[in-house]
Amino acid sequence: MSDRSFRSQRWFNDLKNPDNTSLYLGWFMNYGISLEELRSGRPVIGIAQTGSDLSPCNRHHMVLADRVRAGIIEAGGIPFEFPVHPIQETAKRPTAGLDRNLAYMGLVEVLLGYPIDGVVLTIGCDKTTPACLMAAATMNIPAIALSVGPMLNGWHEGQRTGSGTIAWKARELLAAGEIDEEGFIKLVASSAPSTGYCNTMGTATTMNSLTEALGMSLPGSAAIPAPHRDRAECAWRTGKAIVEMVQADRKPSDILTRQAFLNAIVVNSAIGGSSNAPIHLIALARHMGVDLSLDDWQAHGRDVPLMVNLQPAGQYLGEDYFRAGGVPAVVGELLRAGLLDAGALTANGKSIGENCQAAKILDEDVIRPFDRPLKAAAGFSVLKGNLFDSAIMKLSVISPDFRARYLSNPDDPEAFEGPVVVFDGPEEYHRLIDDPALGVNEHTILVMRGTGPLGYPGAAEVVNMRPPAYLLERGVAALPCMGDGRQSGTSGSPSILNASPEAAAGGGLALLRNGDRVRIDLKTGAANALVPAEEWAARRLEFEAAGGYVAPASQSPWQELQRAWIGQLQTGAVLEPAVKHQRLAQTVGVPRHNH
């Protein structure tokens, strides 16, 4: 046991203020913890609990927390479990995009204001992961993440059904009349057979894999399915590890370096990671004080090959990913290819090279060798033009049919253009998409606007839009889509999304009109409305004179507050005033006492 002083001792052993110390001790003792424990000088370890009945993807953490506690106690720590604001991607309205920053702020206040020396972050579903990591970075006390793990594979009539991914396919089948509503529900439900988060390479698997790649969780921990016995053992080992981290004073600032973020960008491309990853990693980097931008995703990730054969970019699901070797197998291949910094420090005190250099692929159909990938360039193409300052397109999910239809003109390869049909929000889209009078055909580009951090608010996952039913019946499975909102990582649509600035912030999408032609060029990264400059300028003046884009009114205090403080998706959609508050454990120390 280290003999250094911990933060918690200022609460429990402050001999200069015995009256105040007695207050803290007395109330903590009311459920049976002993005076001996509280005054032992042992580190107090927080368990940031994201599991609840409102968060089914993370609910298993309510069970795993017992094993975390056992590991903490085994290593000589004192566990204190506390709740984190719940986030459930599919159930929260208007969007769970509102909740990441709220959960982040709440967790920062807990870590700063309570006697906590280190923390286990229980991560899983989409935004719980960045929220917890962002708070740990801001506070900068020793922290380690524990993934809840993916669900078991889904099956329907002998075929794998991936959570989230099958929902988009089921919508197409329903629209085309191939299944009824009961069949729709059964097909989608088949993809969620157990506790855990999405078993596809959606945002959850992506962010948990990247947490491991960043070094903020134990090696091999991300891919273990939630119900497996290995997951409970991992929880115990994570509890032990955080006590060692506190004793060594190994903090997020030691792990979350720029090189760690560049490693994560490379890994994201290799696994076919979610288009939400740049938003969350840029947000995390900003709170850590590390320079990271979308240009880094283009420079370091665009041309990395796709190695992981998981839905939606591939065939398999989470159990297969785990059995094939998970993140260490991918990292090992990338290390041997020279694409990662092997010296980046990780939570266990070893470098990522020490952890993963010897890791092998155990099933080469699920995780492909670096020299035999599914696709040669699988990162994100960063696009810019008169429509926005930045947007991204996920290259790993460009299907052969989409490529043949839109990107294979021998006179203009890797580019397409067409007339747009614009929707102001998903309600308008759902109301109108199947109306033939709208004039949508196989050359149309569908545009979704008013769905960013300000406009929705919170940035909704609504940019991926199915074609109208009459095109689905003719075999047109996907149209080019573009928008200022987000897209579920489980979607296989190669949409142009995360457009910044959004329409509600005056971005160029606000000026588009039905029938305008738009050109997208992946060779040059250009995305432009083919509207004469004079007319475009006149539309801008007309738009501003009319008061700008009309977004729905805020429906709650938090919506109004977040709208006042939030930035755009290209810079992480963080609360901008919060970024200046960094490394609070070192800059603020222990807050003033309360009595």
N, C-alpha and C positions, 0 to 999 in steps of 0.2 A: 504494500500500500504506500502510495506517495505521501510524503509529509508536507506537501504544499497546501496552502489554505484555499478552500473553495468558496465560491460566492455564498452558498447556503449558510456558511458559518456566521456571516454577518447578520443573518436572521436569528439563528439558534444559539450562537455563542458570543454575542456582542457584550462583553463584560463591562464596556464603558456605559452601556445603556441597559442595565439589568431589568428595569421595569418594562421596556419595550420588548426585550427578548422573551420575558415571561408571557407577554400577550401572544406572541407568535407560537410559543411552545404549547400554551394552554389549549388553544383552539385546535391545533393539529392533533393533540392527544385525545380528542373527544371520541375518536373511533377506535382507539386501542393501540395506536403506535406508542412506543415507550419513550420515556425521557432519555433513557440510555441510548436508544437508536438516534434520536434527534440531536443529541449532544456528542455523538461518537466521532464527529469529524469525517464520517464517510460521505462520499459525494451523493447528492440528491439527483436522481435521473428522472427526467420527465418522459412520459409516454404520451405523445400527442395523438390522441385517439380520433381517427376519422371514420371509424365504423359506427353505423347506427342503422336502425330500421329504415330511415329515409335514404340511406346510401347502400343499397343492396350489393353493389359491386365491392364495397369495402367492408361489408358486415362481418366477414370472417375475422377481421382484426379484433372483434370483441372476444373471440376465443384465443387468437394468437397472443393477445396481450398477456395472458397468464404465463405463457412460455417466455415472453420477453421479461416479465417480472422475475421469473425463476433464474434467468441468466444474469440479470442485474444483481440479484441477491447473492448468487453464487460467486460473482466477481467482487463483492464487497460494496455494492451500492445500495441506495434506498430508493425504491421506485415510487413515483407519484404519477398516477394516470389522470388525464384531464381531457375534456372534449375539444374538438375543433369544429368550427362551423361546417355543417354538412353540405356536401355538393354531390348531386346526382345528375349526370349529363342528360339523360333522356327525360326525366320527370320534371325538372325545374323549369318553370315558366317565368318570364318570357325566354330566358336562356341561362344556362349555368355559367355562361361567360361573365355574368354579373358577379359571380361568387368567388372567383379566384382571388381577386384583390381584397374582398371582404374577409375571407378566411385568412389571408396573409396578414392583414392588419391585426386581426384578433389574436393570432398566434404570436406576433411580435410583442404585443402587450403582455401576454402570459409569460413569455420567456424573459422579458425585461423585468416585470414587476413581481415575480414570485421567486422563491428560493430554489432555483434550478441551476445545476452545474453543467448538465449535458442533456441531450434529448434524443429519443428514438422517434423518428418521423414515420408514422404508419401511412404509407402511400398506396395508391392503386388507381382508381378511376380518374381519368383525364386530369382535371384541374386540382385535385387534392395533391398531386405530386409537385407541380410548380409552386403552388401556394405554400406548402410546407418548406420546400427548398429555399424559396425567396425569403421566408421569415428567418430561417436558420442563417442565411447569408447576412441579412440585416443585423441580426443579433450577434452572430459570430462567436457563439459558444460551441464546444464540441457537439457534433450532430451526426447521426447516421440514419439512413433510410431503410425501412423494411417494407418490401412489396408484399401486398396481399396475394399476388399471383393470379394468373389467368384461370378462367373456367376450364373444365374438361372439354374435349372436342364435342361439338354438336353433330348430330346425325339425323338424316331424314331420307328414308327409302334407300339406305345403303350409301348415301353420299354425305360428305362432310358439309355441315352448315355452319358458317362462321357468324358469330354475333355481330350485328350491325350490317355486315356485308350482305347477308341474306335478306335483310329488310329492304334494301334498295332493289334487289332482284324480285322480291315478292311484290313490291309496288308495281313493277313493270308487268308482272304476270296478272295482277289484279286489274290493272288498267286495260290490258289486252283481253280480258275475259277468260283467261286460262285457269284461274282459281277464283273461288268466292271468298267472302269475308272470313268465314270460318276456316277455310283452307289457308288464308293469309295468316291468321293468328297462329295456327298450328305450325306452319312452316317457320315463322319467326321465333316462336317459343322453343322450337327444337334446337335452336342455336345456343340456348342458355341452360345447360343441363345441371349446373352445379354452382356453388358459391365461387366468387372470383370476378375479375373484370373481363372484358371482351377477349375472346380467344383468338381473334384476328390480330394482324399488325395494325390495329387502330391506334388512336392517340394514347390509350392506356398502356398497351404493350410497348409502344414506342417510348413513352416518357419513362417507364420503369427500366427499359433497356438502356436508355441514355443516362439515367441516374447511376446505373452500374458503370457505364462507360466513362462517366465523369469522375468516378471513384467515390461516390457518396453512399454506396452500399457494398456489402460483402461480395466478392467475386463468385459468380455462379448463382446469385440469389434471385435475379429478375424473372427468369423463365419458369421456375418451379410452380406447377399448377397449385392453385389454392388448397384443394383437399388433400394433397399428398402429405405423407408423414414428413418428407424432407422439408416442407414449408414450416412445420412446427419446430423442427430441429433448427432451421435457419433463424427462427424467431428467438430461440434460446441463445444461439451463438451471437446474434445481433445484440441482445441484452448484455452479454459478456463483453462484447467488443466496445460498446459505448463507455463502459467503466474504464477500460484501458485507454480509450481516447481522452477521457477527462484527466486521467492521471498523467498522460503524456502532453496534455494541452494541445491536441491536434484538432484544429478548427477548420471550418469551411474555407477560410482565406488561404489555408495551406494546400487545399485540395482543388478548389475552384479557380484555377489559374487560366489564363488565356489558352495555354497549350491544351489543358483539359477540355475546354470548350471546342477547340479545333478538332481534337480527337473525337468528340461527340458528334460533330458535323459529319465526319467521315463515316462513323458507325451508322448514323442515321440513313445515309444513302445506301450503305451496304445491306441494311435490314429492310429497306423500302419503307422508311418511317413516315409518319403523319405530317401533313402540311401545317399542323398546329405546332410542330416542334420549334420552328424558328421563332414564333411568337413567344413561347415559354422560355426558351433558352436565352433569347435576347433580354427578356425581362429579368431572368435570374442573373445574367451577367451584369446588367445595370445595377441591381441591388448589391452585387458583390464588388462593384467598382471596376469591372473588367470591360475593356473595349471590345465590342462584338457588334457586327452589323449584318444586314442581308447580303452585302457584298462578299462577306466571308463565306456565306453559304454557296454563293456562285463560284468563288475562287477555289474553295477547298472541298466542296461536296458535289458539284454538278457532274463531274466525269468519273465519279467512283462507281464501280459496277455493283449491280444488284446480286447479292449472294443468298439471301434468305427467301425461300420459296413458300411464303405465307400469303394467305388471302389478306387484302384484295389484290395485291400485285402478283400473287402466285396461287398455289394449290392447297397447301397444308394449313394446320392450325397450331394452337399453343402447346398441346401435349407433344406434338411432333417436334416443335422447336426445342423444347426441353430435352427430349431424348436424343436429339441430334447434337447437343452440346451447348445450346443457348449462347449467351453473349460471349463467354470466354472463347468458344470455338470461332466465332466471327472475329473477335479481337486478335486471336492468335494468327489467323490468316492475314489480317491487315498489318500486324506487326511484321510478319515475315515478308510482306510485300513492301515494307518500308513506308507505309502511309500514316503511321501513328508515332507519337512521341512516347517511347517506351519508359521514359523516366518520370512521367506524371505520377504524383503521389496519390494513394487511395486511402480509404478509411482504415484499413487494417495496418497501416504503417509501411506497407510495401508499395513498390511502383507497379503500374499496370503491366509493365513488361515482366516483372517477377511473378505476378499473379497469373499471366495468361500466355507467356511465350511458348510454353509446352502444350497448351490446350489443342486438342485435335477434334476434327469434325467426326461425328459418330454415324451420321447418315448423310451422304453426299447428294441425295436427292432433295433433302430438306434444306440443308445449308451447303451451298455449292462451293467448291474450291475457288479461290480468287481467279485462277486462270480459266475457269469454266463457269462463268456467271450466267444468270438468266438474261441479263441485259448489260450492255457495255457501259452505259452512262445512265445512272438512276437517281441522280439528285434532283434539285429544283432548278428550273430556269427562272432567273429573276428578270422581270419585264418592266420596261419604263416607256413613257410616251406622253401624249397629250391627254390620255385618259386617267393617268395616275403617275405618281412619282415612283411607285413600286408595286408589284404584285408578283406572285409566284405560280408556277405550274409544275406539278409533280410528274416527272418524266417516267417514273417506274410503273405508273398505271396507264400509260398510253398503250391501248390494245392494238393488235394487228389490224382489226377492222377500222378503228379510229385513224390509225396511221395511213392505211390505204385510202381512206375516204378524204382525209383533210391535209395530210402532210407529205404526200407522195407525188405531187405534180412535178414531172421532170424538168419543167421550165422554171419552177419556183419551189424547190424542195424545202421542207421544214418550215413552211409558211402557209397560211390560209387567210382568206378574207371572205366576208359575206355581210348581208344585211342583219341588223339587230332587231330583236323584239325585247322591249324593256319592261320589267316588272318592278313596281314599287312595293316590295315586301312579299313574303310568301303567301299571304292571303290572296293577293291579286293573282299571283301565279296559279295557285290551286283553283281559283275561280275561272280562269280564262284558258288554261293551257290546252284543253281538249276542244276548244271552239275553233272550227275550221275558218271562221271569219278572221281570226287573228293572222292567218297567212303563214304560219310556221311550216317550213319545208326542210329538206335535208341540207340546205345550204345556210340555214338561219343560225345566228349566234344568239343564244339566250343570255340576257343580262339581268342580274338581280342586284338592286341597289336599295339604299336605306336600311342596310342590315349590319352596319359596322358598330364600333364601340359607342358612338354617340347616337347613331340613327335608330338602332333597334330598341333599347340600348343593350350594350354588352357584347355585341358581335355574335350573330346567330349562325348555326351550321346549316345554311339553306342555299348555298350557291350551287351545289350539285342538283340539277333539275332533269327529270326524265323528259324525253320527247313526248309529244301528244300521242294519244292511243292509236290514231290512224297511221302514224309513222312506225310505231312499234309493230303494228300488224304487218307492215311492209318490210320489216327486218332492220329498220334503222334503230339500233339499240342506244345510241348516244349522240347528242349534239354538243358542239362546243358551248361551254358555259363560262360566264365571267361575272364577277361580283365583288362587292366591298365587304361581304361577310366572310364566314369561314366555311369549312367543309369537314364533316366527320372523317377521321382517319380511316374508318372502316369502308368508306366509299371508294369505288374503283373509277370514279370519274376524273379525267385529266382536266379539271376546271382551272381557270385562271382566277385566283381568289386572293383574299387578304389585301385587296386594293387599297392603297393609302396615297393621299388622303381620301377618305370615304365621301360619298355624296353629301352627307350631312355636314361635313367639314369643308365643303366647296370643291371637292374633287371633280375631275372631268366627267365621271359617270353621270353626274347630276345634269350635264348638258346634253346627253345623248337623247335622241328621239327615234321612235320606231322608223325603220327604213334606212337609217344611216348605215353606211358601210364602214366596217372596222377591219383593219389588217393586223394580224399577229405574225411576227417573224421570229422564230426561235433561233435562227442563225445570228441575228443581230441583237436580240432581246428587245425589239421594238413592239409597242402596242399602241396603235393610233387610230382615232376616228378619221376617216377620209372625208373630212368636211373642210371646205375652204377656210383659210385662216381668218378672213374677214367675217365670215358668218359665225365661226367659233367665238371670235371676240365679241360679236354682237350678242350672241346667246349668253355669254358671261355677264355682260352689262345688264341684260334683261333679267337674268337669274338673280343678280345681286340687288337690283332695284326692287324685285318682288319679295325680298327678305330672305333669300336663300332656300335651302331644302326644308320642307316642312316634315318634321319627324313627330312621332307620337309623343304625347305629354308623359312626363315621368309619373309613374304610378305608386312610388314609394319614396321615403326619405333617402334610402340608399341609392336608388336610381338617380335622383337629382344630384346627390353629392358626388357620385362617381362621374357623372357627365361633366361636372365642373372641373374635375381633376385629371381625367384620363387622357392618355396620349393615343396615338394611332397604332395600328397593328404592326407596322414596319419597325417601330421602336419598342415593341413588347406590350403595348396597351397597359402600361403601368400607371399608377397614380403618380403623376409627375412630381408633386411636392414631397413624396415619400423618398425619392431617390437620394436626396441629400443626407438622409439619416442612415449612416453606414457604420458597421462594426461597433454596435452600441455597447457591447461588453467592455470594449477598450476605450471608447470615447465618452461614454456616460458613466460606466461603472455600475455601482449599486445605487438605485434611486434613493431619494430621501425617505426616512422612516415615516410611518403614517400616524403616529400618536405622540 
